[in-house]
Amino acid sequence: MFSVKKMVIAALFIALGIVLPIAFHSVPNAGRIFLPMHIPILLCGIICGLPYSLICGIVTPLLSSMLTGMPPAAFLPSMICELAAYGTVSSLLMRYAPVNKIYAKTYISLIGAMIFGRVFYGILNALVFSVGSYSMQIWVTAAFVTALPGVIIQIVIIPAIVAVLQKARLVELKAST
């Protein structure tokens, strides 16, 4: 069942997914390095669950592209698929991971979604979006080397944000499955 509170939070994450990249794109290649659009999508998955995170993962890059031109149209389909995967997998892991501690569950959901999303993105690029011009080296460089600062930021900041929101009682996450 849809919850008004979750819809509002998901809408906030969509807005953040549009605004954060604007701030980062003043630095060349900052979007690929810091991954600012990924943060709200992963947070939506952890906090709101499905279907909100899936919708957030699809709508955010689409609206951002239409309003700001980022991501460019050529990268939009693969970015939509990648962010939808992040939102979906973080939601599913947050719900079904067999862990009773919210902090541990948050990390499992976050890291699991980050790994799955990058693998999914690589497979889609190799088989659908960039057939013949995509290689393992390009994938490793883009997903892990160039994006390392963004990965570190996500691992540090997302659990901290979740903990602060929980402590302030702005969101309530359940520890048991």
N, C-alpha and C positions, 0 to 999 in steps of 0.2 A: 504494500500500500504506500502511496505517495504521502510524504510528510511536508507540510508547508515550511517547516524549519529547515529540512534538508534541501528543499528546492531553493530557498533563499541563500543558504550556504553554498550550494553548487553554483548559483548565479554569481555570487561573490568570487568564487574560484575562476569562473569564466572571465569575469572582469579583470581579475589579477593576471590571468593568462594573456590578456591583451596588453595591459599596462606594463607589467614587468619587462617584457622584451623591448618595449620602447625605450625604457631607461638603459638597458644593456646595449642596445644597438648603436649607441653613440660611439662605441668602441668597435673598430673593425673586427669582424668575425666573432664578436662576443656571444652571439646567439649559439653558435656551435661549441663555444668553449664553456660557457656558464649554464647553458640549458635552462633559461629562465621560465620558459613555458611549461617545462616538465614539473616544476615544483607545485603549482596549484593543482595539476591533474593528479599527481601522486597523493597530495593531501586530500583531494576530493575522494579518491578511492579509499583511503584509510578512514576518513571521517564520515562520509555520506553513504558509501557502498553503492551497489548496483540498484537501479539503472542510472543513477545520477552521474557516476564517474564515467560511464561509457558515453553518455550524452555530452558531458563536459569535455571528454577527450576528442569527440567529433566536432562539436560546435566551436570550441576555443580556437583551434587553428583556422577554421573556416571564417569565422568572424574577424579574427586578427588579419587574415589575408585580405579580406574585403575592405576593412577599415584602414589598415596601415601598410598593406603590401608585403607584410611579413607573416608567414613564410611566402616566398615567391610562388606563383602558380605552378611552376615546374616541380617544386618540392612538396606542394600541398597534399596530394594523395598519399604519399608515403608517410608524411608527418601525421595525417589524420589516423592512419592505421596504427602507427607507432604509439601515439598518445591514447588512442582507444584501448590498445593493449595494456598500457601502463595503468590506466584507470580500472580496467576490468580485472587484471591480475592482482593489483593491490587490494581491490575490494574482496575478491575471492579468498586471498590468503588471510586478510584481516578477519574474515568471517570463519574460515575453516581450519586455520593453522592450529594444531593441537597443543597450544601453549596457554597457560592461565595468567600470564603476566602481560599487561598491556604494553609495556615498554619493549619486551622481547617480541611480542606479536607485531608491533609497529616495525621493528627492524626486519623481521622475517618478511613481512608484507612489502616493505620498501625495497629491500635488496632482491627478493624474488621477482618483483615486478620490474626492477631495473635490468636484471639479467634477462628475463623473458622478453622484455620489450626490445632490447638491443639485438637479441638473436632473431626475433620476429622481423624487426626492421631489416636486418641483414639478409634474411631469406627472401623477404618481399622484394628488396632491391635486386637481388641476384636473379630471381625468377620472374618478376613482373615489371618493376619500374625502370630498371637499368640493365636489362638483359644484354650480356656480352661486354658491357663496359664496367661491370662491378666485380671486384676481386676480394679475396680474403684480406689482402693488405689494405685496401681502401676501407673495408669494414672495420678492421682492428684499429686503424688510424682514426677514423671518424668516431667510432663508438667508445673507444677506450683511451687513446692517447690524447687527441684533441680535446675530448670531453672530460678528461680527468678532473680539472678544477670544478666543473659542474657536478660531477659524481660526488666529489668530496663535500661540496656545499650541500647537496641533497642529503647525504648520510649524516651530516652534522645538524643541519637546520630543521629538517622535517620532523624527526623525533622530538626535538626541543619545542617546536611549535605545537605539536600534538600534546606534549606534557603541559605546556603553559595553558592551552585551551581547556584541558581536562581540569587542571588545578583551579582555573577561574570558573569552572562549571559552565563553560560556554558550549561544550560538547560532552556527551557521555558515551564512552566506549565500553563495551562489555568484554570482560576477560575470558569468560568461558564460551565454548562453542555451542 
